[in-house]
Structures are given as structure tokens and as C-alpha cells.
């Protein structure tokens, strides 16, 4: 076992040392034809052009709106899971009135949560459209 760990450790060291030897100087940019490497101009100064990874025309309010919309989608999914959990709790109660009440309460509160989530989504969508 110790020999296997030593071989694995030496393998990682060799792999990382070879990757540093194969590295290029300069910046790489991806174009339609492939990856283009810039090494600098006649003065030796290096220039780097960074493209917006979010696409053209993306502003801070739009980005915040996308984050909020994504968050509301995740919260909505959690509310759906809670409705399903409440249904299972209710179905598996086997006549126990406490478990039936617990399942019903879970479903009611999850439904209230879904109403709040849909209202929040509508409000966020309205505000983001008003900003754009």
C-alpha cells in the first residue's frame, strides 16, 4: 500500500512538472479559428483583451435580475419538493391524526410559499423590464 502511494505521488509530481515545461509565454485568446497566442508588440508590452463572458449589452441591473430569477427558480423547486414531502407524510400517516395534520400543514405552507415566490418573480420581472 505504501509503495502504491509513493508511485502515485511521484506520478503527480512528474505530471505537474511536465505541464510547467509545456506552458507558453503570452496570452491565449479563443477565436473562431482556434486559440490565438499574443506575445506582445515591438516595445515588449503585453496587451490582453478580455471579452464579456455574459454577452454583449449585459449591464449590472440585468445581471442582478438574472441572479434573482435563478434564485427564485431554485426556491420554487424547493417549494415543490416540500409539497411532495407533505403529500407523502399525509399518505403515510396510517390514520394518525398528528401526522395527517403535519402533512396538511406542510402542504399549506408550501403553497403559501409558492404564492410568495410567484409574486416575487412577477415583481422582479416588472422591475427589470422597467429598468431596461
C-alpha positions as CSV (number, residue, x, y, z in Angstrom):
1,X,0.0,0.0,0.0
2,X,2.8,2.4,0.8
3,X,4.5,1.7,-2.5
4,X,1.3,2.4,-4.4
5,X,1.0,5.8,-2.6
6,X,4.7,6.6,-3.4
7,X,4.2,5.8,-7.1
8,X,1.0,7.9,-7.2
9,X,2.8,10.8,-5.5
10,X,5.7,10.6,-7.9
11,X,3.3,10.4,-10.8
12,X,1.6,13.6,-9.8
13,X,4.9,15.4,-9.4
14,X,6.0,14.3,-12.8
15,X,2.7,15.3,-14.3
16,X,2.8,18.8,-12.8
17,X,6.4,19.4,-13.6
18,X,5.9,18.4,-17.3
19,X,2.9,20.8,-17.5
20,X,5.0,23.7,-16.4
21,X,7.6,22.9,-19.1
22,X,5.0,22.8,-21.8
23,X,3.5,26.2,-20.9
24,X,3.8,29.0,-23.4
25,X,4.6,32.6,-22.8
26,X,1.9,35.1,-23.8
27,X,-1.8,35.3,-23.6
28,X,-4.2,33.0,-25.4
29,X,-7.5,34.1,-26.9
30,X,-10.0,31.8,-28.4
31,X,-11.2,32.9,-31.9
32,X,-13.4,31.2,-34.4
33,X,-10.4,29.5,-36.0
34,X,-8.9,28.3,-32.7
35,X,-6.7,29.6,-30.0
36,X,-4.5,32.6,-30.8
37,X,-1.4,33.5,-28.7
38,X,-0.4,37.1,-28.3
39,X,3.2,37.6,-27.2
40,X,3.4,41.4,-27.2
41,X,4.3,44.3,-29.5
42,X,7.6,45.8,-30.6
43,X,8.1,47.5,-27.2
44,X,7.7,44.3,-25.3
45,X,4.4,45.5,-23.7
46,X,1.8,42.8,-23.5
47,X,-1.8,43.6,-24.2
48,X,-4.7,41.4,-23.1
49,X,-8.3,41.8,-24.4
50,X,-11.0,40.5,-22.1
51,X,-14.3,39.6,-23.6
52,X,-17.5,40.0,-21.6
53,X,-18.4,36.4,-20.6
54,X,-22.0,37.3,-20.1
55,X,-22.6,38.5,-23.6
56,X,-22.8,42.0,-25.2
57,X,-25.1,44.5,-23.7
58,X,-25.2,42.9,-20.2
59,X,-25.5,45.6,-17.6
60,X,-25.4,45.3,-13.8
61,X,-29.2,45.6,-13.3
62,X,-29.7,42.8,-15.9
63,X,-27.1,40.6,-14.2
64,X,-28.8,41.2,-10.8
65,X,-32.2,40.3,-12.4
66,X,-30.7,37.1,-13.8
67,X,-29.3,36.1,-10.4
68,X,-32.6,36.9,-8.6
69,X,-34.6,35.0,-11.2
70,X,-32.3,32.0,-10.9
71,X,-32.6,32.1,-7.1
72,X,-36.4,32.2,-7.3
73,X,-36.3,29.2,-9.6
74,X,-34.3,27.2,-7.0
75,X,-36.6,28.3,-4.2
76,X,-39.6,27.4,-6.3
77,X,-38.2,23.9,-6.8
78,X,-37.7,23.6,-3.1
79,X,-41.3,24.5,-2.5
80,X,-42.4,21.8,-5.0
81,X,-40.3,19.3,-3.1
82,X,-41.9,20.4,0.1
83,X,-45.4,19.8,-1.4
84,X,-44.4,16.3,-2.4
85,X,-42.9,15.7,1.1
86,X,-46.1,16.9,2.7
87,X,-48.2,14.6,0.4
88,X,-46.1,11.6,1.4
89,X,-46.3,12.5,5.0
90,X,-50.1,12.7,4.8
91,X,-50.4,9.5,2.8
92,X,-48.2,7.5,5.1
93,X,-49.9,8.8,8.2
94,X,-51.9,5.5,8.5
95,X,-54.7,7.2,10.3
96,X,-52.6,9.0,12.9
97,X,-54.2,12.4,13.2
98,X,-51.0,14.2,14.2
99,X,-49.2,13.0,11.1
100,X,-52.2,13.9,8.9
101,X,-52.2,17.4,10.4
102,X,-48.4,17.7,10.0
103,X,-48.6,16.7,6.3
104,X,-51.5,19.1,5.7
105,X,-49.6,21.9,7.3
106,X,-46.5,21.2,5.2
107,X,-48.6,21.4,2.0
108,X,-50.4,24.6,3.1
109,X,-47.2,26.4,4.0
110,X,-45.5,25.2,0.8
111,X,-48.5,26.5,-1.2
112,X,-48.2,29.9,0.6
113,X,-44.5,29.8,-0.2
114,X,-45.3,29.2,-3.9
115,X,-47.7,32.2,-3.9
116,X,-44.9,34.4,-2.4
117,X,-42.4,33.1,-4.9
118,X,-44.6,33.7,-7.9
119,X,-45.4,37.2,-6.6
120,X,-41.7,37.9,-6.1
121,X,-41.0,36.6,-9.6
122,X,-43.6,38.9,-11.1
123,X,-42.3,41.9,-9.2
124,X,-38.7,41.2,-10.2
125,X,-39.7,40.8,-13.8
126,X,-41.7,44.1,-13.8
127,X,-38.8,46.0,-12.2
128,X,-36.1,44.6,-14.6
129,X,-38.3,45.3,-17.6
130,X,-38.8,48.9,-16.3
131,X,-35.0,49.3,-15.9
132,X,-34.2,48.1,-19.4
